[in-house]
Amino acid sequence: MYSLELVITVVFAMTIIGLAAGYLIALKTGASQQSQRLLKDQLNEMKEQQESYQHEVSEHFVETAGLLNQLTTSYRDVHNHLAKGAQLLAGDNAKETLEALEAGDTETPAIVNEGDTITPPLDYAPKTAPNEPGMLNEEFGLVKEQRQQEIEGVLAAEDRM
């Protein structure tokens, strides 16, 4: 059949060819591993950026809540200061009003007595004739016919040019 030397030579040659092919395949897939490593690094970096952003947003809302609490406290202090000043300066009238507000009475006290009649403001525009519209009238001061004649005169002058 085949000699032992020929079989050993063929096996040796095939081993060399297999090693060379394996080396070439490893080089090509090695680049794939490098790109995978690069993508994993980019992914980890993006995750770190996302976590950092979420942390910043969380800190922002915590600070905003603290500032709103300070604002509420300051508003309450100003309100209390004004209430004390009103009680001190205005006397009993302010005290009754403040007590009504603290009791939750949302109805405001009437300024006008029941017997008083309220009339709307009058139109005090100067009139030369009783039929002339007042100053608050939409047509006050407008002379429609004269304005229309002026516009027609300007248009006619433009047409002549």
For each residue, the residues with C-beta under 8 A, 3 or more apart:
1:
2: 6 7
3: 6 7
4: 7 8
5: 8 9
6: 2 3 9 10
7: 2 3 4 10 11
8: 4 5 11 12
9: 5 6 12 13
10: 6 7 13 14
11: 7 8 14 15
12: 8 9 15 16
13: 9 10 16 17
14: 10 11 17 18
15: 11 12 18 19
16: 12 13 19 20
17: 13 14 20 21
18: 14 15 21 22
19: 15 16 22 23
20: 16 17 23 24
21: 17 18 24 25
22: 18 19 25 26
23: 19 20 26 27
24: 20 21 27 28
25: 21 22 28 29
26: 22 23 29 30
27: 23 24 30 31
28: 24 25 31 32
29: 25 26 32 33
30: 26 27 33 34
31: 27 28 34 35
32: 28 29 35 36
33: 29 30 36 37
34: 30 31 37 38
35: 31 32 38 39
36: 32 33 39 40
37: 33 34 40 41
38: 34 35 41 42
39: 35 36 42 43
40: 36 37 43 44
41: 37 38 44 45
42: 38 39 45 46
43: 39 40 46 47
44: 40 41 47 48
45: 41 42 48 49
46: 42 43 49 50
47: 43 44 50 51
48: 44 45 51 52
49: 45 46 52 53
50: 46 47 53 54
51: 47 48 54 55
52: 48 49 55 56
53: 49 50 56 57
54: 50 51 57 58
55: 51 52 58 59
56: 52 53 59 60
57: 53 54 60 61
58: 54 55 61 62
59: 55 56 62 63
60: 56 57 63 64
61: 57 58 64 65
62: 58 59 65 66
63: 59 60 66 67
64: 60 61 67 68
65: 61 62 68 69
66: 62 63 69 70
67: 63 64 70 71
68: 64 65 71 72
69: 65 66 72 73
70: 66 67 73 74
71: 67 68 74 75
72: 68 69 75 76
73: 69 70 76 77
74: 70 71 77 78
75: 71 72 78 79
76: 72 73 79 80
77: 73 74 80 81
78: 74 75 81 82
79: 75 76 82 83
80: 76 77 83 84
81: 77 78 84 85
82: 78 79 85 86
83: 79 80 86 87 98
84: 80 81 87 88
85: 81 82 88 89
86: 82 83 89 90 94 98
87: 83 84 90 91 94 95 98
88: 84 85
89: 85 86 94
90: 86 87 93 94 95
91: 87 94 95
92: 95 96
93: 90 96 97
94: 86 87 89 90 91 97 98
95: 87 90 91 92 98 99
96: 92 93 99 100
97: 93 94 100 101 109
98: 83 86 87 94 95 101 102
99: 95 96 102 103
100: 96 97 103 105 109
101: 97 98 104 105
102: 98 99
103: 99 100
104: 101
105: 100 101
106:
107:
108:
109: 97 100
110: 113 114
111:
112: 116 118
113: 110 116
114: 110
115:
116: 112 113
117:
118: 112
119: 122
120:
121:
122: 119
123: 134 135 136 137
124: 135
125: 134 135 136 137 140
126: 135
127: 130 132 134
128: 132
129: 132
130: 127
131:
132: 127 128 129
133: 137 139 140
134: 123 125 127 137 140
135: 123 124 125 126 140
136: 123 125 140
137: 123 125 133 134 140
138:
139: 133 142
140: 125 133 134 135 136 137
141:
142: 139 147
143: 146 147
144: 147 148
145: 148 149
146: 143 149 150
147: 142 143 144 150 151
148: 144 145 151 152
149: 145 146 152 153
150: 146 147 153 154
151: 147 148 154 155
152: 148 149 155 156
153: 149 150 156 157
154: 150 151 157 158
155: 151 152 158 159
156: 152 153 159 160
157: 153 154 160 161
158: 154 155 161
159: 155 156
160: 156 157
161: 157 158
